[in-house]
């Protein structure tokens, strides 16, 4: 690691942009379930804006910490404001949260 990378790990933790597929949406609550590519775990986010999001879309962004993030729709390049509620969840936990 370079000195800059080591400093970033020490001060902010290691996070990186990931792509995830939208697996479920609750339009009434604004909650969205995502499954990052190549992972079994899921991410639960609260959408903060009104941009259209559909099941099956690919979104990219930092998904490994709780808090406000901006995701990008891989197809349209639209920016979507979200609050990451939880990560590392099972698909069943996301399904229960979206009921």
VEXDRENSE-379516 format. One record per atom (N, C-alpha, C): residue number from 1; residue in one letter; atom name; x, z, y. Coordinates in steps of 0.001 Angstrom, whole numbers, plus 500000, padded with zeros to 6 digits. Atoms other than C-alpha are relative to their C-alpha. Layout:
N
[NUM 'a' 'CA' [X Z Y]],
...
END
This chain:
99
[1 'x' 'N' [500831 500000 498803]],
[1 'x' 'CA' [500000 500000 500000]],
[1 'x' 'C' [500869 500000 501252]],
[2 'x' 'N' [499294 499991 498719]],
[2 'x' 'CA' [501121 499281 503540]],
[2 'x' 'C' [499708 501321 500707]],
[3 'x' 'N' [500291 498773 499239]],
[3 'x' 'CA' [501332 502196 506017]],
[3 'x' 'C' [498593 499986 500589]],
[4 'x' 'N' [501355 500087 499442]],
[4 'x' 'CA' [498104 500928 507629]],
[4 'x' 'C' [498959 500293 498921]],
[5 'x' 'N' [500955 499769 501084]],
[5 'x' 'CA' [496279 500861 504269]],
[5 'x' 'C' [499995 501465 499590]],
[6 'x' 'N' [499928 498584 500361]],
[6 'x' 'CA' [497537 504349 503409]],
[6 'x' 'C' [499284 500847 501040]],
[7 'x' 'N' [500653 499247 498925]],
[7 'x' 'CA' [496361 505626 506788]],
[7 'x' 'C' [498482 499837 499911]],
[8 'x' 'N' [501440 500234 500102]],
[8 'x' 'CA' [492938 504027 506322]],
[8 'x' 'C' [499410 500780 498826]],
[9 'x' 'N' [500474 499251 501161]],
[9 'x' 'CA' [492562 505584 502876]],
[9 'x' 'C' [499926 501486 500346]],
[10 'x' 'N' [499976 498585 499653]],
[10 'x' 'CA' [493514 508980 504272]],
[10 'x' 'C' [498914 500367 500998]],
[11 'x' 'N' [500929 499637 498922]],
[11 'x' 'CA' [491211 508831 507297]],
[11 'x' 'C' [498563 499622 499712]],
[12 'x' 'N' [501374 500454 500193]],
[12 'x' 'CA' [488168 506896 506119]],
[12 'x' 'C' [499622 499848 498539]],
[13 'x' 'N' [500297 500280 501397]],
[13 'x' 'CA' [488422 506632 502369]],
[13 'x' 'C' [500092 498497 499765]],
[14 'x' 'N' [499883 501410 500324]],
[14 'x' 'CA' [488682 503335 500575]],
[14 'x' 'C' [498608 499426 499842]],
[15 'x' 'N' [501276 500680 500137]],
[15 'x' 'CA' [485695 501108 501081]],
[15 'x' 'C' [500246 498516 500152]],
[16 'x' 'N' [499816 501434 499910]],
[16 'x' 'CA' [485235 497401 500705]],
[16 'x' 'C' [498653 499306 499949]],
[17 'x' 'N' [501200 500821 500019]],
[17 'x' 'CA' [482692 494681 501150]],
[17 'x' 'C' [499701 499604 498564]],
[18 'x' 'N' [500422 500425 501334]],
[18 'x' 'CA' [480709 493980 498009]],
[18 'x' 'C' [498746 499159 500142]],
[19 'x' 'N' [501242 500755 500054]],
[19 'x' 'CA' [477957 491562 497101]],
[19 'x' 'C' [499079 500655 498991]],
[20 'x' 'N' [500982 499408 500892]],
[20 'x' 'CA' [474759 492824 495551]],
[20 'x' 'C' [498712 499194 500047]],
[21 'x' 'N' [501285 500691 500107]],
[21 'x' 'CA' [471503 491299 494361]],
[21 'x' 'C' [498879 500989 500308]],
[22 'x' 'N' [501193 499192 499732]],
[22 'x' 'CA' [468216 492642 495725]],
[22 'x' 'C' [499177 500008 498719]],
[23 'x' 'N' [500741 499908 501261]],
[23 'x' 'CA' [466453 493936 492599]],
[23 'x' 'C' [498577 500510 500191]],
[24 'x' 'N' [501348 499484 499749]],
[24 'x' 'CA' [463411 495607 494170]],
[24 'x' 'C' [499848 500329 501476]],
[25 'x' 'N' [500314 499707 498596]],
[25 'x' 'CA' [461714 496099 497526]],
[25 'x' 'C' [498664 500725 500062]],
[26 'x' 'N' [501276 499379 499666]],
[26 'x' 'CA' [459005 498453 498783]],
[26 'x' 'C' [499765 499696 501473]],
[27 'x' 'N' [500224 500444 498619]],
[27 'x' 'CA' [457703 496722 501906]],
[27 'x' 'C' [499337 501072 500856]],
[28 'x' 'N' [500657 498942 499231]],
[28 'x' 'CA' [455623 499758 502927]],
[28 'x' 'C' [501003 501011 500540]],
[29 'x' 'N' [499023 498990 499588]],
[29 'x' 'CA' [458598 502117 503074]],
[29 'x' 'C' [501286 499401 500568]],
[30 'x' 'N' [498768 500639 499558]],
[30 'x' 'CA' [461367 499592 503808]],
[30 'x' 'C' [501181 500280 499089]],
[31 'x' 'N' [498910 499720 500938]],
[31 'x' 'CA' [463376 500775 500800]],
[31 'x' 'C' [500320 498758 499178]],
[32 'x' 'N' [499510 501147 500754]],
[32 'x' 'CA' [465473 498187 499001]],
[32 'x' 'C' [500958 500497 498932]],
[33 'x' 'N' [499082 499710 501097]],
[33 'x' 'CA' [467191 498494 495624]],
[33 'x' 'C' [500939 498827 499803]],
[34 'x' 'N' [498973 501028 500165]],
[34 'x' 'CA' [470444 496581 495153]],
[34 'x' 'C' [500846 500299 498772]],
[35 'x' 'N' [499046 499825 501096]],
[35 'x' 'CA' [472713 496004 492178]],
[35 'x' 'C' [501241 499182 500305]],
[36 'x' 'N' [498748 500718 499723]],
[36 'x' 'CA' [476331 495152 493074]],
[36 'x' 'C' [500438 499154 498807]],
[37 'x' 'N' [499528 500898 501049]],
[37 'x' 'CA' [477837 492258 491136]],
[37 'x' 'C' [500991 500694 499086]],
[38 'x' 'N' [499074 499472 500980]],
[38 'x' 'CA' [479568 493291 487938]],
[38 'x' 'C' [499908 501498 499778]],
[39 'x' 'N' [500145 498554 500158]],
[39 'x' 'CA' [478277 496870 488050]],
[39 'x' 'C' [498657 500331 499369]],
[40 'x' 'N' [501248 499509 500568]],
[40 'x' 'CA' [475647 498814 486153]],
[40 'x' 'C' [499258 500892 500983]],
[41 'x' 'N' [500629 499082 499051]],
[41 'x' 'CA' [475002 501224 489026]],
[41 'x' 'C' [499300 499230 501108]],
[42 'x' 'N' [500800 500611 498943]],
[42 'x' 'CA' [472609 500537 491891]],
[42 'x' 'C' [500146 500771 501307]],
[43 'x' 'N' [499939 499448 498660]],
[43 'x' 'CA' [472360 501231 495609]],
[43 'x' 'C' [498584 499999 500570]],
[44 'x' 'N' [501298 499909 499353]],
[44 'x' 'CA' [469279 502392 497530]],
[44 'x' 'C' [500214 500031 501504]],
[45 'x' 'N' [499854 500055 498548]],
[45 'x' 'CA' [469013 501434 501207]],
[45 'x' 'C' [498627 499981 500664]],
[46 'x' 'N' [501185 500057 499146]],
[46 'x' 'CA' [466432 501824 503964]],
[46 'x' 'C' [500255 498917 501034]],
[47 'x' 'N' [499829 501060 499014]],
[47 'x' 'CA' [466006 498655 506018]],
[47 'x' 'C' [499547 500506 501363]],
[48 'x' 'N' [500275 499506 498655]],
[48 'x' 'CA' [466110 499434 509746]],
[48 'x' 'C' [499478 498920 500949]],
[49 'x' 'N' [500513 501079 499162]],
[49 'x' 'CA' [465111 496025 511111]],
[49 'x' 'C' [498902 499250 499255]],
[50 'x' 'N' [501132 500717 500600]],
[50 'x' 'CA' [462419 493460 510331]],
[50 'x' 'C' [500385 498635 499441]],
[51 'x' 'N' [499580 501282 500581]],
[51 'x' 'CA' [464492 490578 508989]],
[51 'x' 'C' [499421 499884 498588]],
[52 'x' 'N' [500556 500167 501344]],
[52 'x' 'CA' [462941 489092 505847]],
[52 'x' 'C' [501068 500185 498915]],
[53 'x' 'N' [499141 499789 501167]],
[53 'x' 'CA' [464513 490265 502590]],
[53 'x' 'C' [499136 499784 498768]],
[54 'x' 'N' [500759 500306 501212]],
[54 'x' 'CA' [463397 488988 499188]],
[54 'x' 'C' [500770 500380 498752]],
[55 'x' 'N' [499394 499713 501298]],
[55 'x' 'CA' [464035 489966 495602]],
[55 'x' 'C' [500822 498791 499561]],
[56 'x' 'N' [499112 501055 500472]],
[56 'x' 'CA' [466930 487962 494171]],
[56 'x' 'C' [501046 499579 501009]],
[57 'x' 'N' [499011 500366 498988]],
[57 'x' 'CA' [468776 487508 497468]],
[57 'x' 'C' [501288 500774 499782]],
[58 'x' 'N' [498706 499345 500048]],
[58 'x' 'CA' [472461 488339 497652]],
[58 'x' 'C' [500332 500515 501401]],
[59 'x' 'N' [499577 499389 498746]],
[59 'x' 'CA' [473561 490750 500390]],
[59 'x' 'C' [501419 500505 499830]],
[60 'x' 'N' [498649 499461 500078]],
[60 'x' 'CA' [477108 491757 501214]],
[60 'x' 'C' [500182 501048 501087]],
[61 'x' 'N' [499714 498931 499056]],
[61 'x' 'CA' [478407 494870 502937]],
[61 'x' 'C' [500665 501155 499297]],
[62 'x' 'N' [499381 498808 500575]],
[62 'x' 'CA' [479947 498277 502400]],
[62 'x' 'C' [498899 500878 499405]],
[63 'x' 'N' [501067 499329 500732]],
[63 'x' 'CA' [477864 500059 499780]],
[63 'x' 'C' [500467 501270 499313]],
[64 'x' 'N' [499452 498850 500714]],
[64 'x' 'CA' [480052 502963 498744]],
[64 'x' 'C' [500059 501257 500853]],
[65 'x' 'N' [500106 498773 499217]],
[65 'x' 'CA' [479165 505505 501422]],
[65 'x' 'C' [498616 500065 500625]],
[66 'x' 'N' [501316 499796 499401]],
[66 'x' 'CA' [475970 506980 502823]],
[66 'x' 'C' [500122 499838 501516]],
[67 'x' 'N' [500009 500159 498553]],
[67 'x' 'CA' [475121 505971 506393]],
[67 'x' 'C' [499565 498614 500419]],
[68 'x' 'N' [500423 501288 499444]],
[68 'x' 'CA' [474284 503077 508668]],
[68 'x' 'C' [501037 498926 499704]],
[69 'x' 'N' [499141 501149 500294]],
[69 'x' 'CA' [475677 499688 507696]],
[69 'x' 'C' [499289 498726 500435]],
[70 'x' 'N' [500555 501324 499760]],
[70 'x' 'CA' [475175 496046 508519]],
[70 'x' 'C' [500342 499147 498794]],
[71 'x' 'N' [499816 500902 501132]],
[71 'x' 'CA' [474668 493819 505491]],
[71 'x' 'C' [499784 498579 500487]],
[72 'x' 'N' [500152 501418 499660]],
[72 'x' 'CA' [474859 490032 505600]],
[72 'x' 'C' [499354 499289 498823]],
[73 'x' 'N' [500640 500825 501006]],
[73 'x' 'CA' [472518 487727 503705]],
[73 'x' 'C' [500956 498857 499685]],
[74 'x' 'N' [498985 500980 500393]],
[74 'x' 'CA' [474915 485514 501745]],
[74 'x' 'C' [499532 498563 500218]],
[75 'x' 'N' [500507 501363 499875]],
[75 'x' 'CA' [472641 482471 502015]],
[75 'x' 'C' [499770 499591 501449]],
[76 'x' 'N' [500374 500357 498632]],
[76 'x' 'CA' [471426 482584 505625]],
[76 'x' 'C' [500977 500522 501056]],
[77 'x' 'N' [499072 499316 499096]],
[77 'x' 'CA' [474204 484711 507194]],
[77 'x' 'C' [499300 500923 501000]],
[78 'x' 'N' [500712 499030 499162]],
[78 'x' 'CA' [471491 486876 508810]],
[78 'x' 'C' [500606 501376 499803]],
[79 'x' 'N' [499514 498624 500058]],
[79 'x' 'CA' [472680 490383 509639]],
[79 'x' 'C' [498796 500914 499844]],
[80 'x' 'N' [501104 499099 500304]],
[80 'x' 'CA' [470452 493131 508247]],
[80 'x' 'C' [500492 501432 500174]],
[81 'x' 'N' [499627 498611 499741]],
[81 'x' 'CA' [470660 496691 509561]],
[81 'x' 'C' [499336 500900 498968]],
[82 'x' 'N' [500517 499105 501037]],
[82 'x' 'CA' [470280 499325 506842]],
[82 'x' 'C' [500633 501382 500128]],
[83 'x' 'N' [499418 498679 500193]],
[83 'x' 'CA' [470874 502985 506123]],
[83 'x' 'C' [500168 500166 498496]],
[84 'x' 'N' [499737 499809 501425]],
[84 'x' 'CA' [472547 503477 502731]],
[84 'x' 'C' [499585 501436 499655]],
[85 'x' 'N' [500539 498697 500395]],
[85 'x' 'CA' [470542 506336 501179]],
[85 'x' 'C' [500805 500613 498851]],
[86 'x' 'N' [499293 499502 501184]],
[86 'x' 'CA' [472399 506595 497860]],
[86 'x' 'C' [500667 498829 499291]],
[87 'x' 'N' [499316 501012 500806]],
[87 'x' 'CA' [474822 504719 495625]],
[87 'x' 'C' [500397 500634 498679]],
[88 'x' 'N' [499659 499487 501323]],
[88 'x' 'CA' [475887 505035 492002]],
[88 'x' 'C' [498773 500414 499195]],
[89 'x' 'N' [501245 499640 500676]],
[89 'x' 'CA' [472249 505282 490890]],
[89 'x' 'C' [499753 499114 498785]],
[90 'x' 'N' [500449 500833 501112]],
[90 'x' 'CA' [470746 504060 487654]],
[90 'x' 'C' [498868 499110 500496]],
[91 'x' 'N' [501113 500888 499643]],
[91 'x' 'CA' [468236 501212 487772]],
[91 'x' 'C' [498686 500767 499938]],
[92 'x' 'N' [501226 499205 500136]],
[92 'x' 'CA' [465579 503704 486639]],
[92 'x' 'C' [499785 500890 501220]],
[93 'x' 'N' [500114 499138 498803]],
[93 'x' 'CA' [466327 506023 489589]],
[93 'x' 'C' [499548 499187 501201]],
[94 'x' 'N' [500417 500877 498895]],
[94 'x' 'CA' [465961 503121 492032]],
[94 'x' 'C' [498522 499639 499827]],
[95 'x' 'N' [501401 500343 500269]],
[95 'x' 'CA' [462687 502095 490376]],
[95 'x' 'C' [499075 501159 500376]],
[96 'x' 'N' [500810 498817 499650]],
[96 'x' 'CA' [461324 505655 490756]],
[96 'x' 'C' [499944 500193 501510]],
[97 'x' 'N' [499963 499813 498546]],
[97 'x' 'CA' [462408 505835 494406]],
[97 'x' 'C' [499125 498992 500735]],
[98 'x' 'N' [500756 501058 499343]],
[98 'x' 'CA' [460616 502595 495206]],
[98 'x' 'C' [498501 500045 499693]],
[99 'x' 'N' [501437 499892 500315]],
[99 'x' 'CA' [457239 503678 493774]],
[99 'x' 'C' [499231 500516 501160]],
END
